[in-house]
Amino acid sequence: MEVQFELNGKPVCTEIEPGAVLFDILRSLGCYSVKCGCETTNCGLCTVWVDGTPRLSCSILAARAAGCKITTLEGLQEEATRFGAYLAAEGAEQCGYCSPGFIMNVLAMERELCTDGKTPNREEIREYLAGNLCRCTGYAGQLRAVEKYLRERRG
């Protein structure tokens, strides 16, 4: 079956097998930032944006991507690099395996919750990022990085 969608701003037309999940298709197309950590929709490592909304690519049939705009970390390099510097400054990256999915959700949170000069409070940040698991950190460094990033971005 053929599926067409936009991937990081570029049109894609690819053959998929029935039952293929978006995660596998994205990896086959060279989007290696999309990771698999659980295969049960519990870790957030496979987070991508589907039409601007964060979604777990391991839980979406590839056929459902038809006509959608899919964004991976590869399509957000400038923003990701900017936030990644905050993670590094707080010592919050450790092994880095969870970072792509985490960064995708932080950037989505910024777009969704940081409107009209508002910055989410600590509880709102925790709630938004609750689906991102990290096996290396205690989340304190990540939370500090997010708070500093949002505060400095919002002035």
N, C-alpha and C positions, 0 to 999 in steps of 0.2 A: 504494500500500500504506500502511496506517495503522500507526503505531508509538506505543506508550505507554511512558513512562518517567518517572522523577522527575528534575527538573533543579533543582539548588540548593534542594532541599526542597519543590518545588512539582510537582504532577502535570502532565505534558505529553502531549498527544495530537496528533500531526501526520502529515501525509501525506508520504511519501518516494517517490522514484523508485527502481526496482531498481538496485542498484549504488551508491547514494549513500553517501558516507562520513560518519561522525559529525561530522567537522570542519565540513563544509558545512551540516549541519542545525543545529549549534550556532550558527554565524554567522548563519544565517537567523532564528534565535530570539533574536537580539540579544546573544549572548555574544561580544562583540568582543575580549575579552582573549585568546581562543583565536586564535593567529596561525599563518600558514603561512610557513615559511621555506625548505622544501626539497622537499616532496612525495615524499620518499624515506625517511622515518622516521629521518633522521640528525641532526636539529637540536634536538628537544625543545620547540620553540616551541608546538606544539599540545597539550601535555600537559594532560590533565584526569584526574580521578579517576573510575574506574568501580568502583562498589561499594567505594570507599575505596582502591583501588589505582591508582597513576599509570599512565596508558596514553597512547599517542600517538593522538589522535583522527583523524589522517590515515590511520591503518592499520586502522581498525575500520569495518566496514560498519554503517551506521545501523540496519539491521534487528537487529543483534546487541545494540543498546541496549535492546531491548524488555524491560521488567520490571526494568531496572537503575536504580541511583541514580547519576546523573551530577553531578559537582561541578566547577564552573569557578571561576576566580578571583573572579567576581562573587558566588559563594556563600561566599567566605572573606574578605570585606572587612576585618574587624577584625584577623584574624591577618596578612593580607597587608600591611596598613598598618603593623602593628607591625614586621614583618621589613623592609619597604621602608625604614623609617627607618634601619635598620642599613646597608642598601645605600647609601643616600644619604650617611650619615656617613663611609663608607669611599671615597666617590667612585667607586662600582662600578656606577652605573646608566647612565652615558654616554647612549646614545640611548634605552635602555629597551625596545627592541623585543623582546629576549629575556626581559625580566624576568618577564612572567606565567608562562611555562612553567618558568622557573628557580624562581620562588617556589613554584609548585605542587609541585615536586619537593623543595624544602627543607622545606616543611611536611609532606609525606608522610614524608620521612626522619626528621623530628623525631618523628612518631607511631610510626614503625616501629622506629627504632634507639634512641630515648631512653627506655628503659624501666628500671625499677628504679634510677633515679638515674644511669644510665649516660649518658655523652656520647660520641658517636663521635669517634675520633681523626682527624687530618688525612687519612690514607690512606683511611679508611672514608668520609669526606665526599667526597673526590675520586672514589672508586669509585662511590658512589651517584649523584653528579651528572655522571658522565662523558658522558652522553647529551645534555647541554645545551651548545649551541654559542653563543658570543658573538663577534661579529666586531669589537667595539670594544675590549674589554679584554684584559688578559693573565691574567685570572682571579685575580690576587693580591688585589685589593680585594674581589672576591666571596668568596673563601675567608676572608679576615679577617672580613668581615661575618657569614658563616655561623658561624664559630667563636665570635665575640663573642656573637651572638644565642643560640646553643645554651648557651654557658657561663652567660650571665646568666639565661636562662630556667630552667636547671637549678639555679641558685644555687650 
